[in-house]
């Protein structure tokens, strides 16, 4: 009787609760773990064959010429967003590709000539004349321009990271996908943004040396563009002013030297001494002596008038020189050293990076493992739900 009563109050199968995720994990622990590990091993193997990518960076300093204020020449406005736009512009990247192709061709010729890439890398440190002698090519402007800006020997191996097809067919727009120009920001507010005068240029490529080489050549192309577009005009004005200064200095020297040259051909002192001697001696006036004295006196008056004119010309030229020096900006501007005023330059030479940025093997494997684990857990949870549902239907 009691047994029948306990059976009548037993919980039906369709009212049994479905296992939660933790219970599902414990039930299918081995299957879930083995499946997750298997997929992680497969993902790790796939990452071994994925192409590697390395990133190298270099800094470019962008400052206005120091002589702008001294010479009272309005400097070009060096807006850093403008500089960033120039760095990633089509002409700059086209110049970069052309420079890469020319320098790569030179390195290949050096390798064939010297017999090894190591010797070609060491030859990079030589001058353009020595390189032309090794290659047995004429040392003309084109070769000197191509040799200018050759990278350091430790980056020479980077040329091997670019295939012939890439060098010949790579478009500037495609190349831009591997390059990134970033401004160093010092302060950002709701109203203004202040920038450091530095541009960080980073380049991604398959080998450490090739990424460093690409970053170096890009920085050189950016510096050339900035000098051409923002600095050279001010330098041209500076050079014109200094050329005008040199001409005026030469004119002052000529006007100061003119009286001495005149007196070399017109002995005024001797003429005056002769006239004084005539006066002291009381030479009697004869037609011949009167004619000679009058000619000598006329020559003296003409010479004195010419000397006065030359003196006035010298004073006028000297005064013009003083005014021009004041307009130039003083003696400090006159002695400015031109090679040191161009301050758009590389702050650092890129080094081949030691670590790759892609693929991140550990992140990929862990991500794939996490996704696989939850997929398997969800799958077995659905299976448990189906099993419970079948039990409910059968009951």
QUICORLIN-V268885 format. One record per residue. N is the residue number from 0. RES is the residue in three letters. PHI is phi in whole degrees, -180 to 180 (999 if undefined). BURIAL is # if it has 9 or more other ideal C-beta (glycine too) atoms within 8 Angstrom, else .. Layout:
# QUICORLIN-V268885
N,RES,PHI,BURIAL + N,RES,PHI,BURIAL
This chain:
# QUICORLIN-V268885
0,UNK,999,. + 1,UNK,-66,. + 2,UNK,-65,. + 3,UNK,-66,. + 4,UNK,-67,. + 5,UNK,-67,. + 6,UNK,-71,. + 7,UNK,-70,. + 8,UNK,-97,. + 9,UNK,-68,. + 10,UNK,-71,. + 11,UNK,-63,. + 12,UNK,-66,# + 13,UNK,-75,. + 14,UNK,-94,. + 15,UNK,-66,# + 16,UNK,-68,. + 17,UNK,-76,. + 18,UNK,-60,. + 19,UNK,-81,. + 20,UNK,-63,. + 21,UNK,-64,. + 22,UNK,-66,. + 23,UNK,-64,# + 24,UNK,-64,# + 25,UNK,-68,. + 26,UNK,-67,# + 27,UNK,-111,# + 28,UNK,-54,. + 29,UNK,-65,. + 30,UNK,-64,# + 31,UNK,-66,# + 32,UNK,-66,. + 33,UNK,-63,. + 34,UNK,-64,# + 35,UNK,-64,# + 36,UNK,-64,# + 37,UNK,-63,. + 38,UNK,-67,# + 39,UNK,-64,# + 40,UNK,-65,. + 41,UNK,-63,. + 42,UNK,-63,# + 43,UNK,-62,# + 44,UNK,-66,. + 45,UNK,-65,. + 46,UNK,-65,# + 47,UNK,-68,. + 48,UNK,-99,. + 49,UNK,-70,. + 50,UNK,-65,. + 51,UNK,-86,# + 52,UNK,-134,# + 53,UNK,-117,# + 54,UNK,-125,# + 55,UNK,-125,# + 56,UNK,-128,# + 57,UNK,-146,# + 58,UNK,-109,# + 59,UNK,-117,# + 60,UNK,-89,# + 61,UNK,-127,# + 62,UNK,-131,. + 63,UNK,-71,. + 64,UNK,-60,# + 65,UNK,-70,# + 66,UNK,-84,# + 67,UNK,-61,# + 68,UNK,-72,. + 69,UNK,-64,# + 70,UNK,-94,# + 71,UNK,58,. + 72,UNK,-101,# + 73,UNK,-60,. + 74,UNK,-72,# + 75,UNK,-66,. + 76,UNK,-75,. + 77,UNK,-95,# + 78,UNK,-74,. + 79,UNK,-63,# + 80,UNK,-60,. + 81,UNK,-66,# + 82,UNK,-61,# + 83,UNK,-63,# + 84,UNK,-66,. + 85,UNK,-64,# + 86,UNK,-62,# + 87,UNK,-103,# + 88,UNK,-74,# + 89,UNK,-61,. + 90,UNK,-61,. + 91,UNK,-66,# + 92,UNK,-67,# + 93,UNK,-67,# + 94,UNK,-63,# + 95,UNK,-62,# + 96,UNK,-64,# + 97,UNK,-65,. + 98,UNK,-65,# + 99,UNK,-62,# + 100,UNK,-64,# + 101,UNK,-67,# + 102,UNK,-68,# + 103,UNK,-64,# + 104,UNK,-64,. + 105,UNK,-65,# + 106,UNK,-64,# + 107,UNK,-62,# + 108,UNK,-66,# + 109,UNK,-65,# + 110,UNK,-64,# + 111,UNK,-65,. + 112,UNK,-73,# + 113,UNK,-92,# + 114,UNK,94,. + 115,UNK,-158,. + 116,UNK,-71,# + 117,UNK,-64,. + 118,UNK,-68,# + 119,UNK,-65,# + 120,UNK,-65,# + 121,UNK,-70,. + 122,UNK,-72,# + 123,UNK,-61,# + 124,UNK,-76,. + 125,UNK,-76,. + 126,UNK,-78,. + 127,UNK,-65,# + 128,UNK,-66,. + 129,UNK,-68,# + 130,UNK,-65,# + 131,UNK,-64,# + 132,UNK,-67,. + 133,UNK,-64,# + 134,UNK,-82,# + 135,UNK,58,. + 136,UNK,-122,. + 137,UNK,-68,. + 138,UNK,-87,. + 139,UNK,-109,. + 140,UNK,-63,. + 141,UNK,-64,. + 142,UNK,-69,# + 143,UNK,-63,# + 144,UNK,-66,. + 145,UNK,-68,# + 146,UNK,-77,# + 147,UNK,-64,. + 148,UNK,81,. + 149,UNK,-65,. + 150,UNK,-69,# + 151,UNK,-67,. + 152,UNK,-64,. + 153,UNK,-72,# + 154,UNK,-102,# + 155,UNK,-63,# + 156,UNK,-65,# + 157,UNK,-65,# + 158,UNK,-64,# + 159,UNK,-70,# + 160,UNK,-79,# + 161,UNK,-117,# + 162,UNK,-80,. + 163,UNK,-61,. + 164,UNK,-65,. + 165,UNK,-66,. + 166,UNK,-67,# + 167,UNK,-82,. + 168,UNK,-111,. + 169,UNK,-66,. + 170,UNK,-94,. + 171,UNK,-55,# + 172,UNK,-67,. + 173,UNK,-70,. + 174,UNK,-63,# + 175,UNK,-62,# + 176,UNK,-68,. + 177,UNK,-99,. + 178,UNK,-119,# + 179,UNK,-147,. + 180,UNK,-111,# + 181,UNK,-131,. + 182,UNK,-87,# + 183,UNK,-81,# + 184,UNK,-88,# + 185,UNK,-100,. + 186,UNK,-155,. + 187,UNK,-128,. + 188,UNK,-129,. + 189,UNK,-70,. + 190,UNK,-105,. + 191,UNK,-134,. + 192,UNK,-135,. + 193,UNK,-102,. + 194,UNK,-117,# + 195,UNK,-75,. + 196,UNK,-78,. + 197,UNK,-133,# + 198,UNK,-121,# + 199,UNK,-95,# + 200,UNK,-110,# + 201,UNK,-122,# + 202,UNK,-131,# + 203,UNK,-109,# + 204,UNK,-157,# + 205,UNK,-78,# + 206,UNK,-125,# + 207,UNK,-60,# + 208,UNK,-67,# + 209,UNK,-70,# + 210,UNK,-67,# + 211,UNK,-67,# + 212,UNK,-65,# + 213,UNK,-63,# + 214,UNK,-65,# + 215,UNK,-65,# + 216,UNK,-65,# + 217,UNK,-65,# + 218,UNK,-61,# + 219,UNK,-64,# + 220,UNK,-65,# + 221,UNK,-65,# + 222,UNK,-62,# + 223,UNK,-62,# + 224,UNK,-66,# + 225,UNK,-66,# + 226,UNK,-67,# + 227,UNK,-68,. + 228,UNK,-91,. + 229,UNK,-122,# + 230,UNK,-111,# + 231,UNK,-62,# + 232,UNK,-64,. + 233,UNK,-67,# + 234,UNK,-64,# + 235,UNK,-62,. + 236,UNK,-64,# + 237,UNK,-61,# + 238,UNK,-66,# + 239,UNK,-63,. + 240,UNK,-64,# + 241,UNK,-69,# + 242,UNK,-65,. + 243,UNK,-64,# + 244,UNK,-62,# + 245,UNK,-62,. + 246,UNK,-64,. + 247,UNK,-70,# + 248,UNK,-62,# + 249,UNK,-63,. + 250,UNK,-65,# + 251,UNK,-62,# + 252,UNK,-63,. + 253,UNK,-66,. + 254,UNK,-68,# + 255,UNK,-74,. + 256,UNK,-82,. + 257,UNK,-59,# + 258,UNK,-61,# + 259,UNK,-68,. + 260,UNK,-66,. + 261,UNK,-66,# + 262,UNK,-69,# + 263,UNK,-66,. + 264,UNK,-102,. + 265,UNK,-130,# + 266,UNK,-71,. + 267,UNK,-64,# + 268,UNK,-63,. + 269,UNK,-67,. + 270,UNK,-63,# + 271,UNK,-65,# + 272,UNK,-62,. + 273,UNK,-65,# + 274,UNK,-67,# + 275,UNK,-65,. + 276,UNK,-64,. + 277,UNK,-62,# + 278,UNK,-67,. + 279,UNK,-70,. + 280,UNK,-75,. + 281,UNK,60,. + 282,UNK,-61,. + 283,UNK,-68,. + 284,UNK,-80,. + 285,UNK,-117,. + 286,UNK,-55,. + 287,UNK,-69,. + 288,UNK,-69,# + 289,UNK,-65,# + 290,UNK,-66,. + 291,UNK,-66,. + 292,UNK,-67,# + 293,UNK,-66,. + 294,UNK,-64,. + 295,UNK,-66,# + 296,UNK,-64,# + 297,UNK,-65,. + 298,UNK,-63,# + 299,UNK,-65,# + 300,UNK,-63,. + 301,UNK,-64,. + 302,UNK,-65,# + 303,UNK,-65,# + 304,UNK,-65,. + 305,UNK,-66,# + 306,UNK,-64,# + 307,UNK,-64,. + 308,UNK,-66,. + 309,UNK,-65,# + 310,UNK,-65,# + 311,UNK,-62,. + 312,UNK,-65,# + 313,UNK,-65,# + 314,UNK,-64,. + 315,UNK,-65,. + 316,UNK,-66,# + 317,UNK,-64,# + 318,UNK,-65,. + 319,UNK,-63,# + 320,UNK,-64,# + 321,UNK,-64,. + 322,UNK,-63,. + 323,UNK,-67,# + 324,UNK,-64,# + 325,UNK,-65,. + 326,UNK,-68,. + 327,UNK,-68,# + 328,UNK,119,. + 329,UNK,100,# + 330,UNK,-65,. + 331,UNK,-63,. + 332,UNK,-71,# + 333,UNK,-67,# + 334,UNK,-100,. + 335,UNK,-60,# + 336,UNK,-92,. + 337,UNK,-64,. + 338,UNK,-62,. + 339,UNK,-98,. + 340,UNK,-86,# + 341,UNK,-83,# + 342,UNK,-107,# + 343,UNK,-90,# + 344,UNK,-154,. + 345,UNK,-79,# + 346,UNK,-83,. + 347,UNK,-149,. + 348,UNK,-90,. + 349,UNK,-64,# + 350,UNK,-111,. + 351,UNK,-59,# + 352,UNK,-67,# + 353,UNK,-91,. + 354,UNK,-119,. + 355,UNK,-85,. + 356,UNK,-100,. + 357,UNK,-148,. + 358,UNK,-80,# + 359,UNK,-89,. + 360,UNK,-60,# + 361,UNK,-64,. + 362,UNK,-65,. + 363,UNK,-65,# + 364,UNK,-64,# + 365,UNK,-67,# + 366,UNK,-65,. + 367,UNK,-63,# + 368,UNK,-64,# + 369,UNK,-64,. + 370,UNK,-64,. + 371,UNK,-64,# + 372,UNK,-60,# + 373,UNK,-72,. + 374,UNK,-65,. + 375,UNK,-67,# + 376,UNK,-63,# + 377,UNK,-66,. + 378,UNK,-62,. + 379,UNK,-70,# + 380,UNK,-66,# + 381,UNK,-64,. + 382,UNK,-62,. + 383,UNK,-65,# + 384,UNK,-64,# + 385,UNK,-64,. + 386,UNK,-62,. + 387,UNK,-66,# + 388,UNK,-64,. + 389,UNK,-65,. + 390,UNK,-66,# + 391,UNK,-66,# + 392,UNK,-65,. + 393,UNK,-65,. + 394,UNK,-74,.
